[in-house]
């Protein structure tokens, strides 16, 4: 098997994993912001 093919496949797999991780982190960040806003709104209503 050609090394350039193996390297290309490896790089594509790493790119897919990096994009998936990036999307996951972005989703967690957005949910954390939403949760923080909801908690703030709750305290505001409480006071």
mmCIF file of the C-alpha atoms, coordinates in Angstrom:
data_MODEL
# 
_entry.id   MODEL 
# 
loop_
_atom_site.group_PDB 
_atom_site.id 
_atom_site.type_symbol 
_atom_site.label_atom_id 
_atom_site.label_alt_id 
_atom_site.label_comp_id 
_atom_site.label_asym_id 
_atom_site.label_entity_id 
_atom_site.label_seq_id 
_atom_site.pdbx_PDB_ins_code 
_atom_site.Cartn_x 
_atom_site.Cartn_y 
_atom_site.Cartn_z 
_atom_site.occupancy 
_atom_site.B_iso_or_equiv 
_atom_site.pdbx_formal_charge 
_atom_site.auth_seq_id 
_atom_site.auth_comp_id 
_atom_site.auth_asym_id 
_atom_site.auth_atom_id 
_atom_site.pdbx_PDB_model_num 
ATOM 1  C CA . UNK A 1 1  ? 0.000   0.000  0.000  1.00 0.00 ? 1  UNK A CA 1 
ATOM 2  C CA . UNK A 1 2  ? 1.215   3.476  -0.797 1.00 0.00 ? 2  UNK A CA 1 
ATOM 3  C CA . UNK A 1 3  ? 2.294   5.590  2.186  1.00 0.00 ? 3  UNK A CA 1 
ATOM 4  C CA . UNK A 1 4  ? 0.758   8.757  0.767  1.00 0.00 ? 4  UNK A CA 1 
ATOM 5  C CA . UNK A 1 5  ? -2.633  7.003  0.610  1.00 0.00 ? 5  UNK A CA 1 
ATOM 6  C CA . UNK A 1 6  ? -2.300  5.885  4.229  1.00 0.00 ? 6  UNK A CA 1 
ATOM 7  C CA . UNK A 1 7  ? -1.246  9.376  5.307  1.00 0.00 ? 7  UNK A CA 1 
ATOM 8  C CA . UNK A 1 8  ? -4.125  10.975 3.405  1.00 0.00 ? 8  UNK A CA 1 
ATOM 9  C CA . UNK A 1 9  ? -6.646  8.610  5.000  1.00 0.00 ? 9  UNK A CA 1 
ATOM 10 C CA . UNK A 1 10 ? -5.166  9.236  8.426  1.00 0.00 ? 10 UNK A CA 1 
ATOM 11 C CA . UNK A 1 11 ? -5.338  13.014 7.985  1.00 0.00 ? 11 UNK A CA 1 
ATOM 12 C CA . UNK A 1 12 ? -8.935  12.845 6.772  1.00 0.00 ? 12 UNK A CA 1 
ATOM 13 C CA . UNK A 1 13 ? -9.914  10.752 9.778  1.00 0.00 ? 13 UNK A CA 1 
ATOM 14 C CA . UNK A 1 14 ? -8.222  13.194 12.156 1.00 0.00 ? 14 UNK A CA 1 
ATOM 15 C CA . UNK A 1 15 ? -9.947  16.118 10.440 1.00 0.00 ? 15 UNK A CA 1 
ATOM 16 C CA . UNK A 1 16 ? -13.353 14.457 10.880 1.00 0.00 ? 16 UNK A CA 1 
ATOM 17 C CA . UNK A 1 17 ? -12.634 13.820 14.553 1.00 0.00 ? 17 UNK A CA 1 
ATOM 18 C CA . UNK A 1 18 ? -11.490 17.415 15.065 1.00 0.00 ? 18 UNK A CA 1 
ATOM 19 C CA . UNK A 1 19 ? -14.627 18.788 13.412 1.00 0.00 ? 19 UNK A CA 1 
ATOM 20 C CA . UNK A 1 20 ? -16.820 16.536 15.548 1.00 0.00 ? 20 UNK A CA 1 
ATOM 21 C CA . UNK A 1 21 ? -15.030 17.636 18.691 1.00 0.00 ? 21 UNK A CA 1 
ATOM 22 C CA . UNK A 1 22 ? -15.386 21.274 17.672 1.00 0.00 ? 22 UNK A CA 1 
ATOM 23 C CA . UNK A 1 23 ? -19.133 20.883 17.129 1.00 0.00 ? 23 UNK A CA 1 
ATOM 24 C CA . UNK A 1 24 ? -19.486 19.094 20.459 1.00 0.00 ? 24 UNK A CA 1 
ATOM 25 C CA . UNK A 1 25 ? -17.627 21.770 22.381 1.00 0.00 ? 25 UNK A CA 1 
ATOM 26 C CA . UNK A 1 26 ? -19.645 24.488 20.651 1.00 0.00 ? 26 UNK A CA 1 
ATOM 27 C CA . UNK A 1 27 ? -22.875 22.734 21.618 1.00 0.00 ? 27 UNK A CA 1 
ATOM 28 C CA . UNK A 1 28 ? -21.832 22.404 25.246 1.00 0.00 ? 28 UNK A CA 1 
ATOM 29 C CA . UNK A 1 29 ? -20.853 26.086 25.316 1.00 0.00 ? 29 UNK A CA 1 
ATOM 30 C CA . UNK A 1 30 ? -24.225 27.169 23.908 1.00 0.00 ? 30 UNK A CA 1 
ATOM 31 C CA . UNK A 1 31 ? -26.116 25.025 26.427 1.00 0.00 ? 31 UNK A CA 1 
ATOM 32 C CA . UNK A 1 32 ? -24.015 26.423 29.275 1.00 0.00 ? 32 UNK A CA 1 
ATOM 33 C CA . UNK A 1 33 ? -24.913 29.957 28.196 1.00 0.00 ? 33 UNK A CA 1 
ATOM 34 C CA . UNK A 1 34 ? -28.606 29.025 27.966 1.00 0.00 ? 34 UNK A CA 1 
ATOM 35 C CA . UNK A 1 35 ? -28.517 27.422 31.419 1.00 0.00 ? 35 UNK A CA 1 
ATOM 36 C CA . UNK A 1 36 ? -26.752 30.429 32.931 1.00 0.00 ? 36 UNK A CA 1 
ATOM 37 C CA . UNK A 1 37 ? -29.344 32.770 31.441 1.00 0.00 ? 37 UNK A CA 1 
ATOM 38 C CA . UNK A 1 38 ? -32.179 30.593 32.743 1.00 0.00 ? 38 UNK A CA 1 
ATOM 39 C CA . UNK A 1 39 ? -30.685 30.571 36.252 1.00 0.00 ? 39 UNK A CA 1 
ATOM 40 C CA . UNK A 1 40 ? -30.220 34.347 36.129 1.00 0.00 ? 40 UNK A CA 1 
ATOM 41 C CA . UNK A 1 41 ? -33.843 34.801 35.000 1.00 0.00 ? 41 UNK A CA 1 
ATOM 42 C CA . UNK A 1 42 ? -35.000 32.565 37.852 1.00 0.00 ? 42 UNK A CA 1 
ATOM 43 C CA . UNK A 1 43 ? -33.102 34.551 40.457 1.00 0.00 ? 43 UNK A CA 1 
ATOM 44 C CA . UNK A 1 44 ? -34.434 37.750 38.967 1.00 0.00 ? 44 UNK A CA 1 
ATOM 45 C CA . UNK A 1 45 ? -38.030 36.517 39.289 1.00 0.00 ? 45 UNK A CA 1 
ATOM 46 C CA . UNK A 1 46 ? -37.340 35.261 42.788 1.00 0.00 ? 46 UNK A CA 1 
ATOM 47 C CA . UNK A 1 47 ? -36.113 38.642 44.019 1.00 0.00 ? 47 UNK A CA 1 
# 
